[in-house]
């Protein structure tokens, strides 16, 4: 199957999952892929339902609703990717952007390969330096760091982030609270940094951040408008 056919098929799968489970499809679904990672960007995520929660500042209910929706879908998405596309999923990362009601699901097919292989691109060393500095301001310098482009998405993977306090919270079953707090603090640092615009010459339309605490790993995704150059 060609890459174009693969991404189109996954796009239709996501539309079907929303329609079958929630009776409502997103405004748009974009799928980008390379041999190790799929990026699924869902726009207009449940539309008016989410808009109402944001307008009412119901962020606790909003977070819980979205976690339940995506969490419910992921097992079905994993099964569909396996049966229909013959893809084996290593891990899912996901996050939202309230400004455009979008969601990104990052489907990692071979996580270890991201750390074993180099993916050079202009400005990569400077991007890594900025990511390390921001991460250190919040917690500590990542033990490992790699990044690569998937079409118009810059994907940054960090490993070796957890500090002792966070490990203790996880041991006490506080994963949801820790994820919420880290999104509130750490994501703002990355979203507010102008260095990425200066280094890449492109302004992101969304920043998405998630963690796999069991792997002590995190995926940061910057979404950009398509490059016309």
N, C-alpha and C positions, 0 to 999 in steps of 0.2 A: 504494500500500500504506500502510495506517495505521501509526502508530508502534508500536502494540501488536502488530500482526501482524509488523512488521519485527523487533522485539526477540525475539518468540517464535520466529521462523524462525531467527535467529542463534543463539539458545539451543539449538535442536535441532541445528543445524549443529555446534556445539561438542561436544555429547554424541556425535554420530556420529563426529567426528574422533577422540575419545578411544577410543571402542569399536572403530572400524575399525583404529586404529594400535596400541593398547595392550591391547585386550581388556578394558578396565575403564573405567567411567564415573565422573566426579566425583560427590560427594554432592549438590552443587547447582551450578547455573549461573544467574547473574543478569545480565541485560543492560539497561543504561540507555543512552539516546541523546539527542543533540540533532542539529542540522543539520550540525555540524562534527566531532563526536566520539562514539565508542562506548566504553563502559566495560563490559568483560566480567569479572565476578568469579567465579572458579572455587573452590569450597570442597571440602575433602577431596581435595586434589590428589594422586592416586595413593595415598591412604590409608596402609596399613601399610608400604609400601615406604619412603615418606618418613619416617614415624614412626620406623622402625628406624634410619635414618641419623641423625636428630636425637638419638635416645636414645643412640646410640653416639658422638655428637659427630663424625660423619664429614662435616664441613662442606665439605671440599674435594670429596669425591665427590658430596655433596648438590648443591652449586652446579653442578658439571659436568653432573650428571644432569638437573637442571631446565632448564639452558640448552639441552642437547641436545633435550629433549622439546619445549620451547616453540619453539625455533628450527626444529625439524623440522615442527611444526604450522603455523607462520606462513605459509609459502609456500602451503600448501593452504588455509588460512583466507583469504588474500588472493584466491586464485583463486575460492573459493566465494563470497566477498562480491561479487566482480566479476561472475561468471556468474549467480548466483542473485538477488542484490539490486541489481545494477547500481551498486555503490558503488566508487569509486576511492580506494584507500588511499594517503595521503601518507606515513605512518610508523606503526610499532608501537612502543609502550613497554611494558615488562612488569617485574613484580617479585613477590616472595612475602612472606608473613607466616607465620613458623614457629609462632606461637601457635595458629592455627586451620587450618594447612595450606592456606591460601588463596593464590590467585594472581590478580593483576589484569593484564589485557591492555587497554591503551588504544589504540584504533584512531583515529588522527587522519586525518580526511578532508580538511581544508584547514588546514594549520598556519599559513600566512601570515595567514589571516583572524583567527586568535586574537589576533594582535598588532595588526591593523588596527582591530578592533572593541572597544568597551567593553562589559563585562558587569557592570553595577552590582548590588551587594547590600549589606546592612547590615554594617558593619565591614570593608569591603574595604580601605580605606586602612590600617587598623591591621594587618590580616593581611599586607599587602604590606610594611609596616614591619618586622614580626617576621621575615618570610621574608628580607628584605634583610639584617637584622642577623645572623641565623643563617648565611646564606650568606657574609657577610663574615668571620665568625669562622673559617670553614673555608677560604675561598679569597679571594673578593672580591665586591663588590656586583654583582649582575646588571646588564648593560647594558639589558635589557628584562625586564619582568615583567607578567604578566597572569594572571587567575584567573576562574573561573566555576563554577557548580554544574551538575552533571548528576544530577538526582534527589538522592540522598543521598550523592553524592560531590563533594567540593570538589577541583577540578582547578587546579593552579598550574603555569604554564609560565614557565620562566626561560631567557633567552638571553644569551650573552656571558659565560660563566663561566670558561672555561679560562685557567689561568695558564701561564707559559712552561714550567715544569717538566712540567706535564701534556701540553702540546703536544709536548715532546721525547719523552716516554714513548710517545705515540701514533705519532710518527714512527718509533720503534724497534719498533713492532708489539706494544706492551704494553697493548692495549686491554682485554683480559680482566682483567689484574692491576689496572689503574687502576679499572675498574668495581667490582671486588671491594673494593678499598681504600676507594673513595668511599662505597660502600654501608655499609661497616663504620663509618666515621667520620661522614659527613654525615647518613646516615639516623638514627643514634642521636640527634643533635641535634634533629632534627625530631620524632622519636617521644617524646623526653623533655620537650619544651617544653609547659608547662601554659598558656601564653598563648592557644593556639588554643581550649582549652576555655573559658577566661575570656571570650574575645572572641565566641565563637559560642554559648556556653551548651550545647554538646553535646560529648560525649566520643567520640572516634574509636574504632572497633573494629579499625582497621588503618591503617598508613601504608605507602605504596608509592612507590618512587623509582627512576627510570631516566634514562639519558642517551642522546642522539643526538650522539655526539662529532663526526660529520661536519658536523652543523648547529650545533655549539656550543650545544646546546639540552638542556633537561631537563624532565621532567614529574614533578611531585609530586602524589600523590593521597591524600587523607584519606577513608576510608570511615566512614560513620556508620550507626547503626541508623536505620531509617525514622522520620521525624519525625511524631509523631501529632497535632501541633497543626493 
